[in-house]
């Protein structure tokens, strides 16, 4: 998601006292508090504002500025109480309504914040902070058109506001206006080249468009400007993952988690990479953490189930895939992977049912057709298997397993030349495919090419040393020789 600036006031305004209105002592304490406030001596400033209020209980300006201090110290209830009192004493103070709206927004009362910003604009129709912050609140409420209008008004009043351009870009991004979003983010960067969030959000647009190199550059710039920007590290990791830079992606996901330990997506994607790198225990740990943080994430159960499958824990894998289906009944990948676990347990009926369900949910899932074909081979349904292998190849012409399987079918049916061509294609696509060497060895043996068969069986064993079938065939050929 785009990251909007977490700023609720373009400028916090400390109100000045009119020295002719109140008693000298109250004004003196107020002025002293304001001076200390501006210098960053918040403790002493708080004491002076409180003393001013003690001396003059209806001192609206002192309540307002003390409220600003309390909000800065995250005492939101105290700040609200002071802003309420300030508004009670000075009902037309637009700034007090704006600051009370800010405090309400931080507390999660977005509706209350909207009301206060709108009230502030009734009293001061040119108050830039009220338009800007109301735009943020409207965006949070999903009123994207209203947010756009408020950000545009902010820009009219202050054309140099990089914040307003960045947030207007966010609203456009959420409306799927990527061109408009990119233009606004770019304007924000022009106005403030060191604006990390604008670079990051511009990266998101480029990322979504598939412009991975430029997205990578934007995320990198955001990190350079703001090294603790966890989301930028995470999204750069996603780009590196998409570019097959596994080591770089792993490093970025790990950096993101060091900055933000509850970043669910980083654990999930790091788990996928660890599985690919055969760090199975590490992958399980990351998926466990993902599930701990987000127990209803169906994809995490599938990820963990795949790792368990790779570890030979088929029962554990099936439990995870079944849980994923409970959470997301139309999740084709969960059915597909449960089918793989069932096939490994020789539950062919269960595997066929799950592959069929996966295909029903996702008719272009080539791997499901290929795996269902292998299950059909095991059941003796050779015509059904051949149909599925053909469909798999049609959907995914680079699926080596489907060519190998179809080659096996052709061998059984006596089409040895076609079988040989399919095995060759499988090995062209996947040169380390032991089963394809074994199958091609069988085809060559049947065609009388015994030297070729020996070479293929030998290669199959080289790739997979524990390969009883290939070892047995090789022994038979050596005995015949």
ChimeraX attribute file (.defattr): number of C-alpha atoms within 10 A of each C-alpha:
attribute: neighborCount
match mode: 1-to-1
recipient: residues
	/A:1	10
	/A:2	20
	/A:3	16
	/A:4	19
	/A:5	15
	/A:6	9
	/A:7	12
	/A:8	21
	/A:9	15
	/A:10	14
	/A:11	9
	/A:12	13
	/A:13	13
	/A:14	18
	/A:15	15
	/A:16	13
	/A:17	17
	/A:18	9
	/A:19	12
	/A:20	8
	/A:21	9
	/A:22	15
	/A:23	12
	/A:24	13
	/A:25	13
	/A:26	23
	/A:27	24
	/A:28	18
	/A:29	21
	/A:30	28
	/A:31	21
	/A:32	17
	/A:33	27
	/A:34	26
	/A:35	14
	/A:36	17
	/A:37	22
	/A:38	11
	/A:39	10
	/A:40	11
	/A:41	13
	/A:42	19
	/A:43	12
	/A:44	15
	/A:45	25
	/A:46	23
	/A:47	16
	/A:48	24
	/A:49	30
	/A:50	20
	/A:51	19
	/A:52	27
	/A:53	21
	/A:54	12
	/A:55	17
	/A:56	16
	/A:57	15
	/A:58	17
	/A:59	23
	/A:60	25
	/A:61	27
	/A:62	33
	/A:63	26
	/A:64	31
	/A:65	28
	/A:66	30
	/A:67	30
	/A:68	28
	/A:69	22
	/A:70	21
	/A:71	21
	/A:72	13
	/A:73	12
	/A:74	14
	/A:75	14
	/A:76	21
	/A:77	15
	/A:78	18
	/A:79	26
	/A:80	23
	/A:81	15
	/A:82	25
	/A:83	29
	/A:84	20
	/A:85	21
	/A:86	26
	/A:87	20
	/A:88	13
	/A:89	16
	/A:90	16
	/A:91	14
	/A:92	16
	/A:93	19
	/A:94	23
	/A:95	25
	/A:96	31
	/A:97	27
	/A:98	30
	/A:99	29
	/A:100	29
	/A:101	31
	/A:102	30
	/A:103	29
	/A:104	21
	/A:105	21
	/A:106	15
	/A:107	13
	/A:108	11
	/A:109	14
	/A:110	21
	/A:111	15
	/A:112	17
	/A:113	26
	/A:114	24
	/A:115	14
	/A:116	24
	/A:117	28
	/A:118	20
	/A:119	19
	/A:120	26
	/A:121	20
	/A:122	13
	/A:123	15
	/A:124	15
	/A:125	13
	/A:126	14
	/A:127	18
	/A:128	22
	/A:129	22
	/A:130	31
	/A:131	27
	/A:132	29
	/A:133	28
	/A:134	29
	/A:135	30
	/A:136	32
	/A:137	26
	/A:138	22
	/A:139	20
	/A:140	15
	/A:141	14
	/A:142	14
	/A:143	14
	/A:144	22
	/A:145	15
	/A:146	18
	/A:147	27
	/A:148	24
	/A:149	16
	/A:150	23
	/A:151	28
	/A:152	20
	/A:153	18
	/A:154	26
	/A:155	20
	/A:156	12
	/A:157	14
	/A:158	12
	/A:159	13
	/A:160	16
	/A:161	19
	/A:162	23
	/A:163	26
	/A:164	30
	/A:165	27
	/A:166	31
	/A:167	30
	/A:168	31
	/A:169	31
	/A:170	31
	/A:171	29
	/A:172	22
	/A:173	23
	/A:174	16
	/A:175	14
	/A:176	12
	/A:177	14
	/A:178	20
	/A:179	12
	/A:180	17
	/A:181	25
	/A:182	23
	/A:183	16
	/A:184	24
	/A:185	29
	/A:186	21
	/A:187	19
	/A:188	27
	/A:189	21
	/A:190	14
	/A:191	16
	/A:192	15
	/A:193	15
	/A:194	16
	/A:195	21
	/A:196	25
	/A:197	29
	/A:198	34
	/A:199	26
	/A:200	30
	/A:201	29
	/A:202	30
	/A:203	30
	/A:204	28
	/A:205	22
	/A:206	19
	/A:207	21
	/A:208	11
	/A:209	11
	/A:210	13
	/A:211	14
	/A:212	20
	/A:213	14
	/A:214	16
	/A:215	25
	/A:216	23
	/A:217	15
	/A:218	25
	/A:219	30
	/A:220	21
	/A:221	21
	/A:222	27
	/A:223	21
	/A:224	14
	/A:225	16
	/A:226	15
	/A:227	15
	/A:228	16
	/A:229	20
	/A:230	23
	/A:231	25
	/A:232	31
	/A:233	26
	/A:234	27
	/A:235	26
	/A:236	30
	/A:237	29
	/A:238	26
	/A:239	21
	/A:240	21
	/A:241	21
	/A:242	13
	/A:243	13
	/A:244	12
	/A:245	13
	/A:246	19
	/A:247	14
	/A:248	17
	/A:249	26
	/A:250	24
	/A:251	15
	/A:252	24
	/A:253	28
	/A:254	20
	/A:255	20
	/A:256	26
	/A:257	19
	/A:258	13
	/A:259	15
	/A:260	16
	/A:261	14
	/A:262	16
	/A:263	18
	/A:264	20
	/A:265	19
	/A:266	29
	/A:267	28
	/A:268	25
	/A:269	24
	/A:270	25
	/A:271	30
	/A:272	26
	/A:273	21
	/A:274	21
	/A:275	21
	/A:276	13
	/A:277	13
	/A:278	14
	/A:279	14
	/A:280	21
	/A:281	15
	/A:282	18
	/A:283	27
	/A:284	22
	/A:285	16
	/A:286	24
	/A:287	27
	/A:288	20
	/A:289	18
	/A:290	26
	/A:291	20
	/A:292	13
	/A:293	15
	/A:294	14
	/A:295	13
	/A:296	16
	/A:297	17
	/A:298	22
	/A:299	22
	/A:300	28
	/A:301	27
	/A:302	28
	/A:303	28
	/A:304	28
	/A:305	30
	/A:306	29
	/A:307	28
	/A:308	23
	/A:309	20
	/A:310	15
	/A:311	14
	/A:312	13
	/A:313	14
	/A:314	22
	/A:315	16
	/A:316	18
	/A:317	27
	/A:318	25
	/A:319	15
	/A:320	25
	/A:321	30
	/A:322	21
	/A:323	18
	/A:324	26
	/A:325	21
	/A:326	14
	/A:327	16
	/A:328	15
	/A:329	14
	/A:330	16
	/A:331	20
	/A:332	23
	/A:333	24
	/A:334	31
	/A:335	28
	/A:336	28
	/A:337	26
	/A:338	32
	/A:339	30
	/A:340	28
	/A:341	27
	/A:342	22
	/A:343	21
	/A:344	14
	/A:345	13
	/A:346	13
	/A:347	14
	/A:348	20
	/A:349	15
	/A:350	18
	/A:351	26
	/A:352	24
	/A:353	17
	/A:354	24
	/A:355	30
	/A:356	20
	/A:357	21
	/A:358	26
	/A:359	21
	/A:360	13
	/A:361	16
	/A:362	15
	/A:363	14
	/A:364	16
	/A:365	20
	/A:366	23
	/A:367	23
	/A:368	29
	/A:369	28
	/A:370	28
	/A:371	25
	/A:372	29
	/A:373	29
	/A:374	27
	/A:375	26
	/A:376	21
	/A:377	18
	/A:378	14
	/A:379	12
	/A:380	11
	/A:381	13
	/A:382	20
	/A:383	14
	/A:384	15
	/A:385	25
	/A:386	23
	/A:387	14
	/A:388	25
	/A:389	30
	/A:390	20
	/A:391	20
	/A:392	27
	/A:393	20
	/A:394	14
	/A:395	16
	/A:396	15
	/A:397	14
	/A:398	16
	/A:399	20
	/A:400	23
	/A:401	26
	/A:402	30
	/A:403	27
	/A:404	28
	/A:405	28
	/A:406	28
	/A:407	30
	/A:408	26
	/A:409	22
	/A:410	20
	/A:411	21
	/A:412	13
	/A:413	12
	/A:414	13
	/A:415	14
	/A:416	21
	/A:417	15
	/A:418	17
	/A:419	26
	/A:420	23
	/A:421	15
	/A:422	24
	/A:423	30
	/A:424	20
	/A:425	20
	/A:426	27
	/A:427	21
	/A:428	13
	/A:429	16
	/A:430	15
	/A:431	13
	/A:432	16
	/A:433	20
	/A:434	23
	/A:435	23
	/A:436	28
	/A:437	27
	/A:438	27
	/A:439	24
	/A:440	30
	/A:441	29
	/A:442	25
	/A:443	28
	/A:444	22
	/A:445	18
	/A:446	14
	/A:447	14
	/A:448	11
	/A:449	13
	/A:450	20
	/A:451	13
	/A:452	17
	/A:453	25
	/A:454	23
	/A:455	14
	/A:456	25
	/A:457	29
	/A:458	21
	/A:459	19
	/A:460	26
	/A:461	20
	/A:462	13
	/A:463	15
	/A:464	15
	/A:465	13
	/A:466	11
	/A:467	16
	/A:468	11
	/A:469	13
	/A:470	26
	/A:471	16
	/A:472	12
	/A:473	19
	/A:474	21
	/A:475	14
	/A:476	12
	/A:477	15
	/A:478	11
	/A:479	8
	/A:480	8
	/A:481	8
